[in-house]
């Protein structure tokens, strides 16, 4: 795609009700965006599996999606974050709390998109191959578990946590960029809801390959796409979702977020873990 000054990463449904929650323009003047209803990750604390996906523009490196570390040279993200982009301009940054930090940057060598991916329908998952490999330190850079010993279908009412650098308000307020767009990684907790409840709330195309979550005036938004949704297990944190889409206005009381259900695709992901 021709991207001299900015890139547009926006996918709207035909009816306009739901959209990719990373729908945004990236240019040298665009500030980064973050989670609605989240809070800053405290100073000195890291979300070690979280990465910022960045794209090289004439104005420098710009955050556009999230992702998660699943091995030293593999990143899990959403298919819609990658499709159509020039891989030579894509990098990931690990080990950061703020987008102003340098962290550990690796270039994206290639990516694999699930062969059954359909926009706003199913299989919104991709695996990135990065170089150089990340140096794991168990403090600021660490892989997240994604495969359970036995495949578990996560139903409704499960506490989950989302992190990312996505829009903090449902819509940006003019002349309030410092409020709209802090650089610090945001973290937010809410609960999953059952897929029938999700469809009843307006996400009519949701299938069992997806998982929904909802909370009062909180949720994923522009810039969060591809990021990890995690739950606590007896063996530690496990990634259960990948930010996929939601309503165009983020964080409404009744509107759920839709995530790719990681357990559905764990075999496919595992098959792309080896060189």
C-alpha positions, 0 to 999 in steps of 0.5 A: 500500500502507498504510505508516504506520510501516514497509514490508515488501519481502519476496517468498518463493518457494512452497517458501521456499528462495529469496527476494529478497535485499532481503527486509526491514522498514524502520522507524524502528528498523531499521538499514541492512544490507549485503553478506556477506563484503565490505569497507569501501570505503576512506576517500576512495574512491567507487563513483561509479555506486552509489546508495542507494534510500531511502524516507520513513518516519515515522522519516526516510529509510531505505535499502532497495535499491541502484541504478546511475547510467546517466545524469544522470536515470536509475537502473537497479535491480530491478523488485521494488525498485519495484513497489507502492511510493509513488513520492512517498516514494522518493528516490535518494542519489548520491555517498556512501560512508556512509549517514550522508552527505548526498550528492546526493539526487534524488526519483523522479518515475516508474519503468518496470518491464519488461513481462515481469517475473515474480517470481523468474522473469525480467525483474527490471529497472526504470529510474527517472526522477529530478529534479533530474538528478545533477551528474556530476563523474567522482569521486563521481558518474558513470554506469556503462556497461551496453551493449557494442558487441556483445552479450556473453553472460557465462559462468562463471568471470568475475571480477565485483564487487558493491557495496552496503549489504546485510547483512554476516552471513548472519543478523543476530546479536542485540545486535550491531548495530554488527557486523551493520550498519556504514553504510559501502558494502561491496565484494566480488569473486567469480566468475560460474558457468554457468547449468547449474551455477547450476541444479545448485546449487539455483537451478532456475528460472534462465534465460539472462536471468539470470547467477549468481555465487558465492564462499566465504562471500560474496554479496549479502544483505538491502538489496543488491537492485537494485545493480550487478554489474560486470566489468572490460573493456578499456574500463573497468567495465561493469555486467553484472548487477542483484541479484535474488535468492538463498537466504534465508540469505546467503553460504553456501559453495554458494549462488549469487546470481542477477542480472538479465543486463543485456545481455539487456535493454540495448535495453529499458533504452536505450529508456527513457533518453530523456524 
